[in-house]
Amino acid sequence: MITWKTLSFVGDLTPNLNFLNDLPSLPSRVFVVCPVALPKSAFGGEMISRKRENETLGLRNPATRKRSREDMCGKKQGLFTITLLLLLRFNVSATTPRQDRPHQSSTSNVANTQISATIEQAQKGDPKAQYQLGSFYMTGTNVPRDDIKAVLWLEKSAKQNFADAEFALGYLYEQGKGVRKNYGKALRYYTAAAEQGQTTAENNLGSMYQRGEGVHKDLRRAAEWYRNAASHGEFIAACNLASLYFRGKGFPRDYAQAATWFRVAAERGYPPAQENLAWMYFTGTGVNLDYSEAAKWVRRAAELGYARAQLDLGFLYEKGKGVPVDYVAAYMWYKTAGGEEEHRAASALKILSSVMTKMQIEQGTTAAAQLKISKSVSPSTNRSDSLGISWLPPR
């Protein structure tokens, strides 16, 4: 899972039961060239993930500026490998309590009261309340999860042109939840919502055009919708747009544009984009080679608990790329990245330990323990079915 404060789009978990005033955000479909963390959970504020492609683009040597097609698409591991993933997410608003979160009895009573009020307003025909009730059934928030009831209430809201309900219906038809899967209807509902400026609908439309689902595949139209969503603040769409420019398959390859859009998401605090932007500086791809900038961006992702970035930051300290050589710091970051999600960290620690003194190892171990406390980094935060091998070469 990804903790609530790891990514900026998740937000703060301060309980707020004013359901009708704080609508939950909706599912967003993401096709990214980013080392994306893929959580296990479905709804309830986290992300659903589904790997749709496993095509790697290996980049072997950062000093090599001219790369052949074989270099980009070959299977040989390099310093960094990028894999294209399709990610689906459904984020419940941080103001909406999660069903699996223990609540005090007083909080439960307030929640029940608010649910009753929502039902009453929905039955009176309030489209906002109808959408909210549909989203509760969709996520199992304070009511048993029921996709069929979710569709019922969302359709009532959508008939009144409520954009979020149109988007939610598009998601259900795309996924076949509570209804038979129908890309055509998904496209129609997404379009209706997007035309009202619903940003995640714009993003999902881009994905459907990119995949050719319910419509003829059209990467330029996909880019248009991604760009619209990104300009409206949807930074996941910025990553998707960057992926089109990076891949260059049926779309003009432009590494400078890829770096630009990765930066948009990186500046919003999205660790996978920060990691990718760091890689572009490390390899001089689309930007001037700059190890200091690479270290800056990978550090930001590492400090947010992103295991792959922690591994890469350790590598930079070990090799003195963009930062001074510091075996203690390298050991600290390798150890922090270690675990099931980054098994290569164990190998890196073993090699590094062979050139460290016993005192340095003790200092690195202590620093890693203190870092986990100060940064609230936990193994669950480090989950990373990512795009790549990072900068750490095979050992």
C-alpha positions, 0 to 999 in steps of 0.5 A: 500500500501507499501511505496517505502522506506519501503522494500529494494527490492522496492528501491528509487523513483528517476526518471530516464527515461533511460528505455533501460538501467534500466529494471524493475524487474519482478513478483515474486511469494512468498509462505512464513511463514512470517507476510507479508504485503498485499497491495491493488495495482496491478502493478506499483511498488507495490505488488499483493497479493492473499491469498491461504492458511489460515492454522495457527500454534499457539504457546502458551507459549514461555517457553514451549519447547516441543510442540504437533501437536495440539499445532502447528496446533490448532485453539486456539490463542496463543502468536503468530500465523503463517499463510501461505500465497501465495503472488504475486508481480510485481515490476516496477523498481524504475527508471520507473515512475508510471502512477498514479504519477503526472508529470511535463509537461517537464517530460512527454515530456521526457517520451513520447520521450523515449517511442517513442525511445523504440518503434522504437528500438523494431520494429527494433528487439532489444530484450531488447526494445521489452521486455521493451515495453511489460513490459510497456503494462503489467504495464500501464507505460506511455501507456494504459495497454494492456495485449494482446500487452504485450504478443505480444512484450514479445513473440518477445523478448522471441524468442531471448532468452531474460530471463526477457521476458521469465519470464514475459511470464511465469507470464502472462500464470500463471495468465491468463492475455492476454492469456489463463491460462496455467501452462505448458507454465508458467513452460516452460517459467519460466524454460527457464528464470531460466536456464539463472539465472533469480532469480525471475524465480527460485523463481517462479519455486520453488513455482510451484513445491511446489504447483504442478502447471504444474508439479507433486508436489515436495517439494525437487525440490521446495527447490532446486529452492528456494535455488538457487534463495536465493543464487543469492540474492532473499531474498523472496525465502529465506523466502519461503525456511524458510517456507518449513523448518518451516512447515515440511509437506512432507519436513524435519522440521528443525527450525534451518534452518528456522531461518537461512533463515529468517535471510537472508531476515531479514538482507536484511531489509525485515520486515516480516522476521525480525518479524519472526526471532524475534519471533523465539528468543522470543520463543526459536524456532530453536535458543536459547531463547534470549529476547534481540535479539527478541527486536533487530529484532522486533525493526528493523521491527517496525522502518520500519513502520511494524504495527505488529512489532510495536504492539509487541515492545510495548508488550516487553516494557510493560512486560520488555522482552529484554528491560526495562519496559517502559510504555511510550515507550509501549504506544508510540508503541501501539499508532503508531501501532493503526488503522484499520490494528492493531485493537488490539492496542486499547485494549492494550492501554486501559489496559495499560492506566489504570496503567499509570499516566496522565503525562505518557499518555501525554508523550506517545502520544507526542512521538508517534506523533513525531515518525510518523514524524521522521519515516514517518510512515503512516496508509497506511504503516501499512497494514498487513494481516499477519501471525499472532497474534504476541506476544500480548495475547488476552485481 
